[in-house]
Amino acid sequence: MRDGLIPRAMEDKWFIYFEEPHLFLHRSWTGQPVYRLTLEPTLHGAKVTEALWASDLAARADADVQYQSKLLDFLLSNLLLGQAKPFPVRADVTEPLPGIFQHHVSGTGYRQVSHSASPPEIGDQGKEK
């Protein structure tokens, strides 16, 4: 993760870099900051102690924190750690051809799985957790 990801081709949609203790994820074409993770070293690598998402994106009517968490896991796992996790596709996304949304978001062509937004959990006091 410390090495990050420097875009080298049009398909590289993300610029990812590390400045201790933060990992930053920016869109490569626009430079727009999207995520900032705070990492804490552990015996086996690092753990995320804080994950921030750009406020202008979080304020959108279709904002889905659970989806963003899955997308962020996909980006880190596949783009930085060399894994092959499936790409999460929001249930409300319609594609003329399979994979268009994934290519737009990540520039990749992994297997896809559908993500359905679920309602927030309600605690004993009737407040959202």
TORTILUM-388050 format. One record per atom (N, C-alpha, C): residue number from 1; residue in three letters; x, y, z. Coordinates in steps of 0.2 Angstrom, whole numbers. Example, Ala and Ser with C-alpha at 12.3 -4.5 7.8 and 13.67 -1.06 7.14 Angstrom:
% TORTILUM-388050
{vomar: 1&baro: ALA&x: 66&y: -28&z: 39}
{vomar: 1&baro: ALA&x: 62&y: -22&z: 39}
{vomar: 1&baro: ALA&x: 66&y: -16&z: 39}
{vomar: 2&baro: SER&x: 64&y: -11&z: 35}
{vomar: 2&baro: SER&x: 68&y: -5&z: 36}
{vomar: 2&baro: SER&x: 64&y: 0&z: 39}
This chain:
% TORTILUM-388050
{vomar: 1&baro: MET&x: 4&y: -6&z: 0}
{vomar: 1&baro: MET&x: 0&y: 0&z: 0}
{vomar: 1&baro: MET&x: 4&y: 6&z: 0}
{vomar: 2&baro: ARG&x: 10&y: 6&z: 3}
{vomar: 2&baro: ARG&x: 14&y: 12&z: 4}
{vomar: 2&baro: ARG&x: 17&y: 14&z: -3}
{vomar: 3&baro: ASP&x: 17&y: 9&z: -8}
{vomar: 3&baro: ASP&x: 19&y: 11&z: -15}
{vomar: 3&baro: ASP&x: 14&y: 15&z: -19}
{vomar: 4&baro: GLY&x: 8&y: 14&z: -17}
{vomar: 4&baro: GLY&x: 2&y: 17&z: -20}
{vomar: 4&baro: GLY&x: 1&y: 15&z: -27}
{vomar: 5&baro: LEU&x: -2&y: 19&z: -31}
{vomar: 5&baro: LEU&x: -3&y: 18&z: -38}
{vomar: 5&baro: LEU&x: -3&y: 24&z: -42}
{vomar: 6&baro: ILE&x: 2&y: 24&z: -47}
{vomar: 6&baro: ILE&x: 3&y: 30&z: -51}
{vomar: 6&baro: ILE&x: 0&y: 28&z: -58}
{vomar: 7&baro: PRO&x: -5&y: 32&z: -60}
{vomar: 7&baro: PRO&x: -9&y: 30&z: -67}
{vomar: 7&baro: PRO&x: -4&y: 31&z: -73}
{vomar: 8&baro: ARG&x: -4&y: 26&z: -77}
{vomar: 8&baro: ARG&x: 1&y: 26&z: -83}
{vomar: 8&baro: ARG&x: -3&y: 25&z: -89}
{vomar: 9&baro: ALA&x: -9&y: 24&z: -89}
{vomar: 9&baro: ALA&x: -13&y: 23&z: -95}
{vomar: 9&baro: ALA&x: -20&y: 26&z: -94}
{vomar: 10&baro: MET&x: -24&y: 27&z: -99}
{vomar: 10&baro: MET&x: -31&y: 29&z: -99}
{vomar: 10&baro: MET&x: -35&y: 25&z: -95}
{vomar: 11&baro: GLU&x: -34&y: 19&z: -94}
{vomar: 11&baro: GLU&x: -38&y: 14&z: -90}
{vomar: 11&baro: GLU&x: -37&y: 15&z: -83}
{vomar: 12&baro: ASP&x: -31&y: 18&z: -81}
{vomar: 12&baro: ASP&x: -30&y: 19&z: -74}
{vomar: 12&baro: ASP&x: -34&y: 25&z: -71}
{vomar: 13&baro: LYS&x: -39&y: 23&z: -68}
{vomar: 13&baro: LYS&x: -44&y: 28&z: -65}
{vomar: 13&baro: LYS&x: -42&y: 31&z: -59}
{vomar: 14&baro: TRP&x: -37&y: 28&z: -55}
{vomar: 14&baro: TRP&x: -36&y: 31&z: -48}
{vomar: 14&baro: TRP&x: -28&y: 32&z: -48}
{vomar: 15&baro: PHE&x: -27&y: 37&z: -44}
{vomar: 15&baro: PHE&x: -20&y: 39&z: -41}
{vomar: 15&baro: PHE&x: -21&y: 38&z: -34}
{vomar: 16&baro: ILE&x: -16&y: 34&z: -31}
{vomar: 16&baro: ILE&x: -17&y: 32&z: -24}
{vomar: 16&baro: ILE&x: -10&y: 33&z: -22}
{vomar: 17&baro: TYR&x: -9&y: 37&z: -16}
{vomar: 17&baro: TYR&x: -3&y: 38&z: -13}
{vomar: 17&baro: TYR&x: -3&y: 38&z: -5}
{vomar: 18&baro: PHE&x: 3&y: 37&z: -2}
{vomar: 18&baro: PHE&x: 3&y: 36&z: 5}
{vomar: 18&baro: PHE&x: 7&y: 42&z: 8}
{vomar: 19&baro: GLU&x: 5&y: 45&z: 13}
{vomar: 19&baro: GLU&x: 9&y: 50&z: 16}
{vomar: 19&baro: GLU&x: 7&y: 49&z: 24}
{vomar: 20&baro: GLU&x: 11&y: 46&z: 27}
{vomar: 20&baro: GLU&x: 10&y: 43&z: 34}
{vomar: 20&baro: GLU&x: 6&y: 48&z: 38}
{vomar: 21&baro: PRO&x: 1&y: 46&z: 41}
{vomar: 21&baro: PRO&x: -2&y: 40&z: 42}
{vomar: 21&baro: PRO&x: -8&y: 39&z: 37}
{vomar: 22&baro: HIS&x: -8&y: 43&z: 32}
{vomar: 22&baro: HIS&x: -14&y: 43&z: 27}
{vomar: 22&baro: HIS&x: -13&y: 39&z: 20}
{vomar: 23&baro: LEU&x: -18&y: 36&z: 18}
{vomar: 23&baro: LEU&x: -18&y: 33&z: 11}
{vomar: 23&baro: LEU&x: -23&y: 37&z: 8}
{vomar: 24&baro: PHE&x: -22&y: 41&z: 2}
{vomar: 24&baro: PHE&x: -26&y: 45&z: -2}
{vomar: 24&baro: PHE&x: -28&y: 42&z: -8}
{vomar: 25&baro: LEU&x: -34&y: 42&z: -10}
{vomar: 25&baro: LEU&x: -37&y: 40&z: -17}
{vomar: 25&baro: LEU&x: -40&y: 45&z: -20}
{vomar: 26&baro: HIS&x: -37&y: 47&z: -26}
{vomar: 26&baro: HIS&x: -39&y: 53&z: -30}
{vomar: 26&baro: HIS&x: -41&y: 50&z: -37}
{vomar: 27&baro: ARG&x: -46&y: 53&z: -40}
{vomar: 27&baro: ARG&x: -48&y: 51&z: -47}
{vomar: 27&baro: ARG&x: -42&y: 53&z: -51}
{vomar: 28&baro: SER&x: -39&y: 49&z: -56}
{vomar: 28&baro: SER&x: -33&y: 51&z: -59}
{vomar: 28&baro: SER&x: -34&y: 56&z: -65}
{vomar: 29&baro: TRP&x: -40&y: 57&z: -68}
{vomar: 29&baro: TRP&x: -41&y: 62&z: -73}
{vomar: 29&baro: TRP&x: -42&y: 68&z: -70}
{vomar: 30&baro: THR&x: -46&y: 69&z: -65}
{vomar: 30&baro: THR&x: -48&y: 75&z: -63}
{vomar: 30&baro: THR&x: -44&y: 78&z: -56}
{vomar: 31&baro: GLY&x: -41&y: 73&z: -53}
{vomar: 31&baro: GLY&x: -37&y: 74&z: -47}
{vomar: 31&baro: GLY&x: -42&y: 75&z: -41}
{vomar: 32&baro: GLN&x: -48&y: 74&z: -42}
{vomar: 32&baro: GLN&x: -53&y: 74&z: -37}
{vomar: 32&baro: GLN&x: -51&y: 70&z: -31}
{vomar: 33&baro: PRO&x: -50&y: 72&z: -25}
{vomar: 33&baro: PRO&x: -50&y: 68&z: -19}
{vomar: 33&baro: PRO&x: -56&y: 64&z: -17}
{vomar: 34&baro: VAL&x: -56&y: 58&z: -17}
{vomar: 34&baro: VAL&x: -62&y: 54&z: -15}
{vomar: 34&baro: VAL&x: -62&y: 51&z: -8}
{vomar: 35&baro: TYR&x: -56&y: 47&z: -7}
{vomar: 35&baro: TYR&x: -56&y: 44&z: 0}
{vomar: 35&baro: TYR&x: -49&y: 46&z: 3}
{vomar: 36&baro: ARG&x: -49&y: 46&z: 10}
{vomar: 36&baro: ARG&x: -43&y: 46&z: 14}
{vomar: 36&baro: ARG&x: -44&y: 42&z: 20}
{vomar: 37&baro: LEU&x: -39&y: 37&z: 20}
{vomar: 37&baro: LEU&x: -39&y: 32&z: 25}
{vomar: 37&baro: LEU&x: -33&y: 33&z: 30}
{vomar: 38&baro: THR&x: -35&y: 33&z: 37}
{vomar: 38&baro: THR&x: -29&y: 33&z: 42}
{vomar: 38&baro: THR&x: -27&y: 26&z: 43}
{vomar: 39&baro: LEU&x: -21&y: 25&z: 43}
{vomar: 39&baro: LEU&x: -18&y: 18&z: 44}
{vomar: 39&baro: LEU&x: -14&y: 18&z: 50}
{vomar: 40&baro: GLU&x: -15&y: 12&z: 54}
{vomar: 40&baro: GLU&x: -11&y: 11&z: 60}
{vomar: 40&baro: GLU&x: -7&y: 5&z: 59}
{vomar: 41&baro: PRO&x: -1&y: 5&z: 60}
{vomar: 41&baro: PRO&x: 3&y: -1&z: 59}
{vomar: 41&baro: PRO&x: 1&y: -7&z: 64}
{vomar: 42&baro: THR&x: 2&y: -13&z: 62}
{vomar: 42&baro: THR&x: 0&y: -19&z: 66}
{vomar: 42&baro: THR&x: 6&y: -24&z: 65}
{vomar: 43&baro: LEU&x: 6&y: -29&z: 68}
{vomar: 43&baro: LEU&x: 11&y: -34&z: 68}
{vomar: 43&baro: LEU&x: 11&y: -37&z: 61}
{vomar: 44&baro: HIS&x: 5&y: -37&z: 57}
{vomar: 44&baro: HIS&x: 5&y: -41&z: 51}
{vomar: 44&baro: HIS&x: 3&y: -36&z: 45}
{vomar: 45&baro: GLY&x: 5&y: -29&z: 46}
{vomar: 45&baro: GLY&x: 3&y: -24&z: 41}
{vomar: 45&baro: GLY&x: 0&y: -18&z: 44}
{vomar: 46&baro: ALA&x: -6&y: -17&z: 43}
{vomar: 46&baro: ALA&x: -9&y: -11&z: 45}
{vomar: 46&baro: ALA&x: -17&y: -12&z: 46}
{vomar: 47&baro: LYS&x: -20&y: -8&z: 50}
{vomar: 47&baro: LYS&x: -27&y: -8&z: 50}
{vomar: 47&baro: LYS&x: -30&y: -1&z: 49}
{vomar: 48&baro: VAL&x: -36&y: 0&z: 46}
{vomar: 48&baro: VAL&x: -39&y: 6&z: 45}
{vomar: 48&baro: VAL&x: -42&y: 9&z: 51}
{vomar: 49&baro: THR&x: -40&y: 14&z: 54}
{vomar: 49&baro: THR&x: -43&y: 17&z: 60}
{vomar: 49&baro: THR&x: -48&y: 23&z: 58}
{vomar: 50&baro: GLU&x: -48&y: 25&z: 52}
{vomar: 50&baro: GLU&x: -53&y: 30&z: 50}
{vomar: 50&baro: GLU&x: -53&y: 30&z: 42}
{vomar: 51&baro: ALA&x: -59&y: 31&z: 40}
{vomar: 51&baro: ALA&x: -60&y: 31&z: 33}
{vomar: 51&baro: ALA&x: -65&y: 37&z: 31}
{vomar: 52&baro: LEU&x: -62&y: 42&z: 27}
{vomar: 52&baro: LEU&x: -66&y: 48&z: 25}
{vomar: 52&baro: LEU&x: -68&y: 47&z: 18}
{vomar: 53&baro: TRP&x: -74&y: 50&z: 16}
{vomar: 53&baro: TRP&x: -76&y: 50&z: 10}
{vomar: 53&baro: TRP&x: -78&y: 57&z: 8}
{vomar: 54&baro: ALA&x: -76&y: 60&z: 2}
{vomar: 54&baro: ALA&x: -77&y: 67&z: 0}
{vomar: 54&baro: ALA&x: -84&y: 69&z: 1}
{vomar: 55&baro: SER&x: -85&y: 75&z: 5}
{vomar: 55&baro: SER&x: -91&y: 77&z: 7}
{vomar: 55&baro: SER&x: -96&y: 79&z: 2}
{vomar: 56&baro: ASP&x: -94&y: 81&z: -4}
{vomar: 56&baro: ASP&x: -98&y: 82&z: -10}
{vomar: 56&baro: ASP&x: -101&y: 76&z: -12}
{vomar: 57&baro: LEU&x: -98&y: 71&z: -12}
{vomar: 57&baro: LEU&x: -100&y: 64&z: -15}
{vomar: 57&baro: LEU&x: -105&y: 61&z: -9}
{vomar: 58&baro: ALA&x: -103&y: 62&z: -3}
{vomar: 58&baro: ALA&x: -107&y: 59&z: 2}
{vomar: 58&baro: ALA&x: -114&y: 63&z: 3}
{vomar: 59&baro: ALA&x: -114&y: 69&z: 1}
{vomar: 59&baro: ALA&x: -120&y: 73&z: 1}
{vomar: 59&baro: ALA&x: -125&y: 72&z: -4}
{vomar: 60&baro: ARG&x: -123&y: 68&z: -9}
{vomar: 60&baro: ARG&x: -128&y: 67&z: -15}
{vomar: 60&baro: ARG&x: -134&y: 62&z: -12}
{vomar: 61&baro: ALA&x: -140&y: 63&z: -16}
{vomar: 61&baro: ALA&x: -146&y: 59&z: -14}
{vomar: 61&baro: ALA&x: -145&y: 52&z: -14}
{vomar: 62&baro: ASP&x: -141&y: 50&z: -19}
{vomar: 62&baro: ASP&x: -140&y: 42&z: -20}
{vomar: 62&baro: ASP&x: -134&y: 40&z: -16}
{vomar: 63&baro: ALA&x: -131&y: 43&z: -11}
{vomar: 63&baro: ALA&x: -125&y: 41&z: -7}
{vomar: 63&baro: ALA&x: -127&y: 35&z: -3}
{vomar: 64&baro: ASP&x: -123&y: 30&z: -3}
{vomar: 64&baro: ASP&x: -124&y: 24&z: 0}
{vomar: 64&baro: ASP&x: -117&y: 22&z: 3}
{vomar: 65&baro: VAL&x: -117&y: 23&z: 10}
{vomar: 65&baro: VAL&x: -111&y: 21&z: 13}
{vomar: 65&baro: VAL&x: -109&y: 14&z: 13}
{vomar: 66&baro: GLN&x: -113&y: 9&z: 13}
{vomar: 66&baro: GLN&x: -112&y: 2&z: 13}
{vomar: 66&baro: GLN&x: -109&y: 1&z: 6}
{vomar: 67&baro: TYR&x: -111&y: 4&z: 1}
{vomar: 67&baro: TYR&x: -108&y: 3&z: -6}
{vomar: 67&baro: TYR&x: -101&y: 5&z: -6}
{vomar: 68&baro: GLN&x: -100&y: 11&z: -4}
{vomar: 68&baro: GLN&x: -94&y: 14&z: -4}
{vomar: 68&baro: GLN&x: -89&y: 10&z: 0}
{vomar: 69&baro: SER&x: -91&y: 7&z: 5}
{vomar: 69&baro: SER&x: -86&y: 3&z: 9}
{vomar: 69&baro: SER&x: -84&y: -3&z: 5}
{vomar: 70&baro: LYS&x: -89&y: -6&z: 1}
{vomar: 70&baro: LYS&x: -88&y: -12&z: -3}
{vomar: 70&baro: LYS&x: -83&y: -10&z: -9}
{vomar: 71&baro: LEU&x: -85&y: -4&z: -12}
{vomar: 71&baro: LEU&x: -81&y: -1&z: -17}
{vomar: 71&baro: LEU&x: -73&y: 0&z: -15}
{vomar: 72&baro: LEU&x: -73&y: 3&z: -9}
{vomar: 72&baro: LEU&x: -66&y: 4&z: -7}
{vomar: 72&baro: LEU&x: -62&y: -2&z: -5}
{vomar: 73&baro: ASP&x: -66&y: -7&z: -3}
{vomar: 73&baro: ASP&x: -62&y: -14&z: -2}
{vomar: 73&baro: ASP&x: -60&y: -17&z: -8}
{vomar: 74&baro: PHE&x: -64&y: -16&z: -14}
{vomar: 74&baro: PHE&x: -63&y: -18&z: -20}
{vomar: 74&baro: PHE&x: -56&y: -15&z: -23}
{vomar: 75&baro: LEU&x: -56&y: -8&z: -22}
{vomar: 75&baro: LEU&x: -51&y: -4&z: -25}
{vomar: 75&baro: LEU&x: -44&y: -6&z: -22}
{vomar: 76&baro: LEU&x: -44&y: -6&z: -15}
{vomar: 76&baro: LEU&x: -38&y: -8&z: -11}
{vomar: 76&baro: LEU&x: -36&y: -15&z: -13}
{vomar: 77&baro: SER&x: -41&y: -20&z: -12}
{vomar: 77&baro: SER&x: -39&y: -27&z: -13}
{vomar: 77&baro: SER&x: -36&y: -28&z: -20}
{vomar: 78&baro: ASN&x: -39&y: -25&z: -25}
{vomar: 78&baro: ASN&x: -37&y: -27&z: -32}
{vomar: 78&baro: ASN&x: -32&y: -23&z: -35}
{vomar: 79&baro: LEU&x: -32&y: -16&z: -34}
{vomar: 79&baro: LEU&x: -28&y: -11&z: -37}
{vomar: 79&baro: LEU&x: -21&y: -11&z: -33}
{vomar: 80&baro: LEU&x: -21&y: -12&z: -27}
{vomar: 80&baro: LEU&x: -15&y: -12&z: -23}
{vomar: 80&baro: LEU&x: -12&y: -18&z: -20}
{vomar: 81&baro: LEU&x: -17&y: -23&z: -19}
{vomar: 81&baro: LEU&x: -14&y: -29&z: -16}
{vomar: 81&baro: LEU&x: -14&y: -35&z: -21}
{vomar: 82&baro: GLY&x: -16&y: -34&z: -27}
{vomar: 82&baro: GLY&x: -16&y: -39&z: -32}
{vomar: 82&baro: GLY&x: -21&y: -45&z: -31}
{vomar: 83&baro: GLN&x: -26&y: -44&z: -28}
{vomar: 83&baro: GLN&x: -31&y: -49&z: -27}
{vomar: 83&baro: GLN&x: -36&y: -49&z: -33}
{vomar: 84&baro: ALA&x: -41&y: -53&z: -33}
{vomar: 84&baro: ALA&x: -46&y: -53&z: -38}
{vomar: 84&baro: ALA&x: -53&y: -53&z: -35}
{vomar: 85&baro: LYS&x: -55&y: -49&z: -31}
{vomar: 85&baro: LYS&x: -62&y: -48&z: -28}
{vomar: 85&baro: LYS&x: -67&y: -46&z: -34}
{vomar: 86&baro: PRO&x: -73&y: -48&z: -33}
{vomar: 86&baro: PRO&x: -78&y: -46&z: -38}
{vomar: 86&baro: PRO&x: -79&y: -38&z: -37}
{vomar: 87&baro: PHE&x: -81&y: -35&z: -42}
{vomar: 87&baro: PHE&x: -83&y: -28&z: -42}
{vomar: 87&baro: PHE&x: -90&y: -27&z: -40}
{vomar: 88&baro: PRO&x: -92&y: -23&z: -35}
{vomar: 88&baro: PRO&x: -99&y: -22&z: -33}
{vomar: 88&baro: PRO&x: -102&y: -17&z: -37}
{vomar: 89&baro: VAL&x: -108&y: -19&z: -40}
{vomar: 89&baro: VAL&x: -112&y: -15&z: -44}
{vomar: 89&baro: VAL&x: -118&y: -13&z: -40}
{vomar: 90&baro: ARG&x: -120&y: -7&z: -40}
{vomar: 90&baro: ARG&x: -126&y: -5&z: -36}
{vomar: 90&baro: ARG&x: -132&y: -8&z: -40}
{vomar: 91&baro: ALA&x: -137&y: -10&z: -37}
{vomar: 91&baro: ALA&x: -143&y: -13&z: -40}
{vomar: 91&baro: ALA&x: -147&y: -8&z: -44}
{vomar: 92&baro: ASP&x: -146&y: -1&z: -43}
{vomar: 92&baro: ASP&x: -149&y: 4&z: -47}
{vomar: 92&baro: ASP&x: -146&y: 6&z: -53}
{vomar: 93&baro: VAL&x: -140&y: 3&z: -55}
{vomar: 93&baro: VAL&x: -136&y: 4&z: -61}
{vomar: 93&baro: VAL&x: -138&y: 0&z: -66}
{vomar: 94&baro: THR&x: -140&y: 3&z: -72}
{vomar: 94&baro: THR&x: -142&y: -1&z: -78}
{vomar: 94&baro: THR&x: -136&y: 0&z: -83}
{vomar: 95&baro: GLU&x: -134&y: -5&z: -86}
{vomar: 95&baro: GLU&x: -129&y: -5&z: -91}
{vomar: 95&baro: GLU&x: -131&y: -7&z: -98}
{vomar: 96&baro: PRO&x: -129&y: -4&z: -103}
{vomar: 96&baro: PRO&x: -131&y: -6&z: -110}
{vomar: 96&baro: PRO&x: -127&y: -12&z: -111}
{vomar: 97&baro: LEU&x: -121&y: -13&z: -109}
{vomar: 97&baro: LEU&x: -117&y: -19&z: -109}
{vomar: 97&baro: LEU&x: -114&y: -20&z: -102}
{vomar: 98&baro: PRO&x: -113&y: -26&z: -100}
{vomar: 98&baro: PRO&x: -110&y: -28&z: -94}
{vomar: 98&baro: PRO&x: -103&y: -25&z: -93}
{vomar: 99&baro: GLY&x: -101&y: -23&z: -88}
{vomar: 99&baro: GLY&x: -94&y: -20&z: -87}
{vomar: 99&baro: GLY&x: -93&y: -13&z: -88}
{vomar: 100&baro: ILE&x: -98&y: -10&z: -91}
{vomar: 100&baro: ILE&x: -97&y: -2&z: -93}
{vomar: 100&baro: ILE&x: -96&y: 2&z: -86}
{vomar: 101&baro: PHE&x: -100&y: 1&z: -81}
{vomar: 101&baro: PHE&x: -100&y: 4&z: -75}
{vomar: 101&baro: PHE&x: -93&y: 3&z: -72}
{vomar: 102&baro: GLN&x: -91&y: -3&z: -71}
{vomar: 102&baro: GLN&x: -85&y: -5&z: -68}
{vomar: 102&baro: GLN&x: -79&y: -2&z: -72}
{vomar: 103&baro: HIS&x: -79&y: -2&z: -78}
{vomar: 103&baro: HIS&x: -74&y: 1&z: -82}
{vomar: 103&baro: HIS&x: -74&y: 9&z: -81}
{vomar: 104&baro: HIS&x: -79&y: 12&z: -80}
{vomar: 104&baro: HIS&x: -80&y: 19&z: -79}
{vomar: 104&baro: HIS&x: -77&y: 21&z: -72}
{vomar: 105&baro: VAL&x: -79&y: 16&z: -67}
{vomar: 105&baro: VAL&x: -76&y: 18&z: -60}
{vomar: 105&baro: VAL&x: -69&y: 16&z: -59}
{vomar: 106&baro: SER&x: -67&y: 10&z: -61}
{vomar: 106&baro: SER&x: -61&y: 7&z: -59}
{vomar: 106&baro: SER&x: -56&y: 5&z: -65}
{vomar: 107&baro: GLY&x: -59&y: 5&z: -71}
{vomar: 107&baro: GLY&x: -54&y: 4&z: -77}
{vomar: 107&baro: GLY&x: -53&y: -4&z: -77}
{vomar: 108&baro: THR&x: -57&y: -8&z: -73}
{vomar: 108&baro: THR&x: -55&y: -15&z: -73}
{vomar: 108&baro: THR&x: -61&y: -19&z: -76}
{vomar: 109&baro: GLY&x: -59&y: -26&z: -76}
{vomar: 109&baro: GLY&x: -64&y: -30&z: -79}
{vomar: 109&baro: GLY&x: -65&y: -37&z: -75}
{vomar: 110&baro: TYR&x: -66&y: -36&z: -69}
{vomar: 110&baro: TYR&x: -67&y: -42&z: -64}
{vomar: 110&baro: TYR&x: -74&y: -44&z: -65}
{vomar: 111&baro: ARG&x: -75&y: -50&z: -62}
{vomar: 111&baro: ARG&x: -82&y: -53&z: -61}
{vomar: 111&baro: ARG&x: -86&y: -48&z: -57}
{vomar: 112&baro: GLN&x: -92&y: -47&z: -58}
{vomar: 112&baro: GLN&x: -96&y: -42&z: -54}
{vomar: 112&baro: GLN&x: -101&y: -46&z: -50}
{vomar: 113&baro: VAL&x: -103&y: -42&z: -44}
{vomar: 113&baro: VAL&x: -108&y: -45&z: -40}
{vomar: 113&baro: VAL&x: -113&y: -39&z: -39}
{vomar: 114&baro: SER&x: -119&y: -40&z: -38}
{vomar: 114&baro: SER&x: -124&y: -35&z: -37}
{vomar: 114&baro: SER&x: -124&y: -33&z: -29}
{vomar: 115&baro: HIS&x: -125&y: -26&z: -28}
{vomar: 115&baro: HIS&x: -125&y: -24&z: -21}
{vomar: 115&baro: HIS&x: -132&y: -20&z: -21}
{vomar: 116&baro: SER&x: -136&y: -23&z: -16}
{vomar: 116&baro: SER&x: -142&y: -20&z: -15}
{vomar: 116&baro: SER&x: -142&y: -16&z: -8}
{vomar: 117&baro: ALA&x: -144&y: -9&z: -9}
{vomar: 117&baro: ALA&x: -144&y: -5&z: -3}
{vomar: 117&baro: ALA&x: -149&y: -8&z: 2}
{vomar: 118&baro: SER&x: -146&y: -8&z: 9}
{vomar: 118&baro: SER&x: -151&y: -11&z: 14}
{vomar: 118&baro: SER&x: -152&y: -5&z: 19}
{vomar: 119&baro: PRO&x: -158&y: -5&z: 22}
{vomar: 119&baro: PRO&x: -160&y: 0&z: 26}
{vomar: 119&baro: PRO&x: -155&y: 1&z: 32}
{vomar: 120&baro: PRO&x: -154&y: 6&z: 35}
{vomar: 120&baro: PRO&x: -149&y: 7&z: 41}
{vomar: 120&baro: PRO&x: -152&y: 3&z: 47}
{vomar: 121&baro: GLU&x: -147&y: 0&z: 51}
{vomar: 121&baro: GLU&x: -150&y: -4&z: 57}
{vomar: 121&baro: GLU&x: -152&y: 1&z: 62}
{vomar: 122&baro: ILE&x: -158&y: -2&z: 65}
{vomar: 122&baro: ILE&x: -161&y: 2&z: 71}
{vomar: 122&baro: ILE&x: -159&y: -1&z: 77}
{vomar: 123&baro: GLY&x: -157&y: 3&z: 82}
{vomar: 123&baro: GLY&x: -155&y: 1&z: 89}
{vomar: 123&baro: GLY&x: -161&y: 0&z: 93}
{vomar: 124&baro: ASP&x: -160&y: -2&z: 99}
{vomar: 124&baro: ASP&x: -165&y: -3&z: 104}
{vomar: 124&baro: ASP&x: -169&y: 3&z: 106}
{vomar: 125&baro: GLN&x: -166&y: 9&z: 105}
{vomar: 125&baro: GLN&x: -169&y: 15&z: 107}
{vomar: 125&baro: GLN&x: -172&y: 19&z: 101}
{vomar: 126&baro: GLY&x: -173&y: 15&z: 95}
{vomar: 126&baro: GLY&x: -176&y: 18&z: 89}
{vomar: 126&baro: GLY&x: -171&y: 23&z: 85}
{vomar: 127&baro: LYS&x: -165&y: 23&z: 87}
{vomar: 127&baro: LYS&x: -160&y: 27&z: 84}
{vomar: 127&baro: LYS&x: -156&y: 23&z: 79}
{vomar: 128&baro: GLU&x: -154&y: 26&z: 74}
{vomar: 128&baro: GLU&x: -149&y: 23&z: 69}
{vomar: 128&baro: GLU&x: -143&y: 21&z: 73}
{vomar: 129&baro: LYS&x: -140&y: 16&z: 71}
{vomar: 129&baro: LYS&x: -133&y: 14&z: 74}
{vomar: 129&baro: LYS&x: -128&y: 17&z: 70}
